[in-house]
């Protein structure tokens, strides 16, 4: 079915937003990681500054030692690390839960004082407290068949299609010492239905625990969404291209994946051997044969949480770089251009049809075939315009000429911040970009002063793009990165804002005031 997004209200308007991952949001009651109470606090703050969009990166649950939100255990389950413990009734009312918190109060205070998120320890601590709260829930709500318990049962019923396999998978992971599902006993590994029914009966309490946590998260998310709507703020989320091999999704949908192949990227100037991402390759014949239901279900779930969603690695839906077992070079899963184009178009049609008016944004950075760019332009699917990469032979393109259906930004979660990029680039390149921004020729000796900082942000704000999203580090002019691709480091995916909103407002008053003025001047 032909699609065109040009009449989407977001494309017809001009809005400014901020990129701040949820885990990075610091607040008065968090445990050292931004949570859903932190989210509300920052929505209140940013909405007061005229900001209309907040981009938060993926919220999906990851394994205990994993920090990267793009290698998830599930494309549906929210990570329990984001649960605000103070707003869980069972935590407040259960003596054992409160005692458990009292025992780790020193650790919580330490995690809160840190500049990085200690995911592994915070998550483990929350699970311990939530187990006590869950037992209280069974005794005070389930046993008495209360209205609160009825609401939980309603959530279980409404989300059973993903919640049941997820809770079985999570229970099995705990019972099997977190070994890969490939090493589980055969009946569990191959999903023998009679065996699974028996497994579920024997482990119903543990399975219900994971459902209970997801219900609590959903309740808090609904409060966040209601507040965002009240404040006129749109939540911009992210759907990773794939999930971890060792995930509930792959285990429950094994025929939809090629289990002995992984996806990645071909070699380029930064990686001579290409990149292996450790994510299983899709079995596109199976996925297309079921009318993209695997992805339609992901989109449906995303639209329950987000107002706008980013389709990570959009080109991968047209053609995927695949490494088969023993292959170190890799290859595209489809080589015929017409077939690539046909698959990508069918996929995007399925996405937009399922999204029901909510706007997808295609992550189209890197080496992109011309036909994909043309198709995105044809249907007004917004792609990215990153200031530093928009150039022809080192002549920077004029942002006022960017497509309306695009997202303009100064940097992404995978790049250096604006300040770091500005100070690290060669003088001749700085001269080129500064000439585009200021219409002045220089030798490139242009320090990153508050005036230069504001001029760069202004140029982005004045772009023709319907959306401008600026990372919080670029608004305030710091060099703290979210991720350095191709590296394994405790600094990746653990960035925290250095203060809560009240102190942030005073500490970065000039930068935030300048940003707010530019929002107004640009009609955003």
Secondary structure, DSSP 8 states (H G I E B T S, - for coil): -----TT-HHHHS-EEEEE--GGG---TT-SSS--HHHHHHHHHHHHTTT--EEE----B---TT---TTS-S-SS-B-GGG--GGG-HHHHH-HHHHHHHHHTHHHHHHHHH-SB--HHHHHHHHHHHHHHHHHHHIIIIITTT-HHHHHHHHHHHHTHHHHHHHHHHHHHHHHTTT--GGGS-HHHHTT-HHHHHHHHHHTHHHHHHHHHHHHHHHHHHHHHHHHHHHTT-EEEEEE-S--BSSSHHHHHTGGGEEEEEEEEE---SS-TT-EEEEEEEE-HHHHHHTTTHHHHHHHHHHHHH-SEEEETTGGGGT--EEEETT-SS-EES---HHHHHHHHHHHHHHHHHHHTT-EEEE---SS--HHHHHHHHHHT-BEEEEGGG-EETTEE--GGGS-SSEEEES--TTS--HHHHHHHS-HHHHHHHHHHHHS----S-----HHHHHHHHHHHHTSS-SEEEEEHHHHHT----S--TT---TTTT-B--SS-HHHHHHHTHHHHHHHHHHHHHTT-
